[in-house]
Amino acid sequence: MGKNIGFLLAFTGLVLISSAAGADWTEWNILWPWKDSLVGEGLKNYCESWRINVELNNIKGFDVVPQECVAFVGKYMTSSQYKADIERAIEESVLYLNGGCCSLKGSDGKDAWIFDIDDTLVSIVPYYKKHHFGGEKLNMTSLEEWMKRNRAPAIGETLRFFNEIRGRGFKIFLISSRRESLRSHTADNLIKVGYHGWTKLILRKRGDESMEVGKYKAKARKELVEEGGYRIWGIVGDQWSSFEGTPSAKRTFKLPNPLYYVS
């Protein structure tokens, strides 16, 4: 009996060793969970894929970041890669601006550019850093209380582009999903970190609060075009809801944001 058990253990060991030798260790395999580095690599790939598909608008309507990806998202949002991704998006905006995009720009003061506010002009990442980097369901009351303290720092790359746009004579419209009750706090925060000279700050009035954000922003653009006679050359925002619907702009520029989804 003992000899049989010993033979069985030896045979099993040989099978495991043989399987390990033939395994493709570039891929994580659930059969080898004790290989921490491989498990970590598999999870990293999964979370990176999740983040990319959020940016591609394939993943929609999520309330929270998957728990297994919270640390990954937090690391990304505080990394040099996040900063580089914003820089690249703004660089493309500048190339568009310098590449003759607005050759038909008139002298009637009706050429417009639109910016979102949160995680476009200013960063609310410091708030999310204290709230599990999107791993907690958003408490809007808590977020608005934080916004009232005017602590959102400027996103430097966007601030420079904002000033470039303003210097070229565009009318700048800020269209945000923030509520009208935050108007004075929002304006104070923007001025505090260096933004000034915008044409209009558009926030959600009480009648707009039940409307989907994408529809509310499309409605605001429609009023600019049809009632104001403006030509919208570009939009910069971190949410797809900033670009959805008609009228749109000649070009739109999406900044990265896997922390939350605004529909």
C-alpha positions in Angstrom: 0.0 0.0 0.0 2.7 2.4 1.0 4.7 1.6 -2.2 1.6 2.4 -4.3 1.0 5.7 -2.6 4.7 6.6 -3.1 4.5 5.7 -6.7 1.3 7.8 -7.1 2.9 10.8 -5.6 6.0 10.5 -7.7 4.0 10.1 -10.8 1.8 13.1 -10.0 4.9 15.2 -9.4 6.4 14.2 -12.7 3.1 15.1 -14.5 3.1 18.5 -12.7 6.7 19.2 -13.6 6.1 18.1 -17.2 3.1 20.4 -17.5 4.9 23.3 -16.0 7.8 22.8 -18.5 5.4 22.9 -21.4 3.3 25.8 -20.1 3.3 29.2 -21.7 4.2 31.3 -18.7 3.5 34.5 -20.6 -0.2 33.9 -19.9 -1.7 33.6 -16.5 -3.2 30.2 -15.8 -5.7 29.4 -13.1 -4.0 26.1 -12.5 -0.9 27.8 -11.2 -2.3 30.4 -8.8 0.7 30.3 -6.5 2.7 32.2 -9.1 2.1 35.6 -7.7 3.8 37.5 -10.5 1.7 35.7 -13.1 -1.5 36.3 -11.3 -0.6 40.0 -11.0 0.2 40.2 -14.7 -3.1 38.6 -15.6 -5.1 41.0 -13.3 -3.1 44.0 -14.7 -4.0 42.9 -18.2 -7.7 42.5 -17.3 -7.9 45.9 -15.6 -6.0 47.7 -18.4 -8.4 46.1 -20.9 -11.3 47.3 -18.7 -9.9 50.9 -18.6 -9.3 51.0 -22.3 -12.9 49.8 -23.1 -14.2 52.5 -20.8 -12.3 55.1 -22.9 -13.6 53.5 -26.1 -17.2 53.8 -24.7 -17.7 50.1 -25.0 -18.2 49.8 -21.2 -21.1 52.1 -20.2 -23.2 53.0 -17.2 -21.0 51.5 -14.5 -21.7 52.8 -11.0 -18.4 51.7 -9.5 -14.9 50.6 -10.6 -14.6 46.8 -10.3 -13.2 46.0 -6.9 -10.3 44.0 -8.3 -9.3 47.0 -10.4 -9.6 49.8 -7.8 -5.9 49.8 -7.0 -4.9 49.7 -10.7 -7.2 52.6 -11.5 -5.9 54.6 -8.5 -2.3 54.0 -9.6 -3.1 55.1 -13.2 -4.9 58.2 -12.1 -2.0 59.4 -10.0 0.7 58.3 -12.5 2.8 60.0 -15.1 1.0 57.9 -17.7 -2.3 59.6 -16.9 -0.6 63.0 -17.3 1.0 61.9 -20.6 -2.4 60.8 -21.9 -3.9 64.2 -21.1 -0.9 65.9 -22.7 -1.3 63.8 -25.9 -5.0 64.7 -26.2 -4.3 68.4 -25.7 -1.4 68.2 -28.2 -3.9 66.8 -30.8 -6.2 69.7 -30.0 -3.3 72.2 -30.6 -2.4 70.5 -33.9 -6.0 70.8 -35.0 -6.0 74.4 -34.0 -2.8 75.1 -35.8 -3.5 73.0 -38.9 -5.9 75.4 -40.5 -9.0 74.0 -38.7 -10.5 77.4 -38.3 -9.7 78.9 -41.7 -13.3 79.9 -42.0 -13.3 81.6 -38.6 -15.2 84.8 -39.0 -14.9 88.2 -37.6 -18.4 88.3 -36.1 -17.4 87.0 -32.7 -19.4 83.8 -33.2 -16.6 81.2 -33.2 -16.9 79.0 -30.1 -15.1 76.3 -28.2 -16.6 74.2 -25.4 -15.0 72.8 -22.3 -16.3 70.5 -19.7 -15.2 71.3 -16.1 -14.6 68.3 -13.8 -11.5 66.4 -14.8 -11.2 68.6 -17.8 -10.4 72.0 -16.5 -10.0 71.1 -12.9 -9.3 67.7 -11.2 -11.6 66.1 -8.8 -9.2 63.1 -8.4 -8.3 64.4 -4.9 -11.9 63.7 -3.9 -11.9 60.2 -5.4 -8.5 59.5 -3.8 -10.3 59.7 -0.5 -13.2 57.6 -1.7 -11.6 54.4 -2.9 -10.8 55.7 -6.5 -14.3 54.9 -7.8 -14.7 51.7 -5.9 -17.4 53.3 -3.8 -20.8 54.3 -5.2 -20.8 58.1 -5.6 -22.4 60.1 -2.8 -23.4 63.3 -4.7 -24.0 65.2 -1.5 -20.5 64.5 -0.3 -19.0 65.4 -3.6 -20.9 68.7 -3.8 -19.8 69.6 -0.3 -16.2 69.0 -1.4 -16.8 71.1 -4.5 -18.0 74.0 -2.3 -14.6 74.1 -0.7 -13.0 75.2 -4.0 -10.2 72.6 -3.7 -10.1 71.3 -7.2 -6.7 72.0 -8.8 -6.3 73.1 -12.4 -5.2 70.5 -15.0 -2.2 72.3 -16.3 -2.3 71.1 -19.9 -5.9 72.2 -20.3 -5.3 75.5 -18.6 -2.6 76.3 -21.2 -4.8 75.3 -24.0 -7.7 77.3 -22.6 -5.5 80.4 -22.6 -4.4 79.6 -26.2 -8.0 79.4 -27.3 -9.0 82.6 -25.5 -6.0 84.4 -27.0 -7.1 83.5 -30.5 -10.5 85.2 -30.0 -12.7 82.2 -29.5 -15.8 82.5 -27.3 -15.4 79.9 -24.6 -18.4 78.1 -23.2 -18.2 75.9 -20.1 -21.0 73.3 -20.1 -21.0 71.2 -16.9 -23.3 68.7 -15.3 -22.8 70.5 -12.1 -26.0 72.0 -10.6 -26.9 75.7 -10.7 -26.7 75.9 -7.0 -22.9 75.4 -7.3 -22.5 78.4 -9.7 -20.6 80.8 -7.3 -18.4 78.0 -5.9 -17.6 76.7 -9.4 -16.7 80.2 -10.7 -14.6 80.9 -7.6 -12.7 77.7 -7.9 -12.0 78.3 -11.6 -10.7 81.8 -11.0 -8.7 80.7 -8.1 -6.7 78.2 -10.2 -6.2 80.6 -13.2 -9.2 80.4 -15.5 -10.8 83.6 -16.5 -12.3 85.2 -19.6 -14.9 82.6 -20.5 -18.1 83.8 -22.2 -20.6 81.8 -20.3 -20.8 79.1 -17.6 -23.7 76.8 -18.3 -24.9 74.6 -15.3 -27.9 72.4 -14.9 -31.0 74.3 -13.8 -33.7 72.5 -11.8 -35.6 71.7 -14.9 -32.6 70.0 -16.4 -31.7 67.7 -13.4 -34.0 64.9 -14.5 -32.6 65.0 -18.0 -29.7 62.6 -19.1 -26.5 64.6 -19.1 -25.8 63.9 -22.8 -29.3 65.3 -23.8 -28.8 68.3 -21.5 -25.5 69.2 -23.0 -26.8 68.7 -26.6 -29.7 71.0 -25.7 -27.2 73.6 -24.4 -25.2 73.4 -27.7 -28.4 73.6 -29.7 -29.2 76.9 -28.0 -25.7 78.2 -28.7 -26.0 77.4 -32.4 -29.7 78.1 -33.2 -30.3 81.0 -30.9 -26.8 82.4 -30.5 -25.6 81.8 -34.0 -22.3 80.3 -32.8 -20.0 78.0 -34.8 -18.6 75.3 -32.5 -15.1 74.4 -33.6 -14.2 72.0 -30.8 -15.2 70.4 -27.5 -12.8 69.1 -24.8 -14.2 66.8 -22.2 -13.6 63.6 -20.2 -17.0 62.0 -20.6 -18.7 60.8 -23.8 -21.9 62.5 -22.7 -20.0 65.8 -23.5 -20.1 64.9 -27.2 -23.3 63.0 -27.7 -26.2 64.3 -29.7 -26.6 67.2 -32.1 -25.4 69.7 -32.9 -21.8 68.6 -32.2 -18.5 70.3 -33.0 -16.1 70.0 -35.9 -13.8 68.0 -33.6 -14.1 66.5 -30.2 -11.2 65.7 -27.8 -11.7 63.1 -25.1 -9.5 63.2 -22.0 -9.0 59.9 -20.1 -11.2 59.1 -17.1 -11.9 55.6 -15.9 -13.1 56.7 -12.4 -16.7 57.3 -13.1 -19.3 57.3 -15.9 -21.7 60.2 -16.5 -24.5 59.4 -18.9 
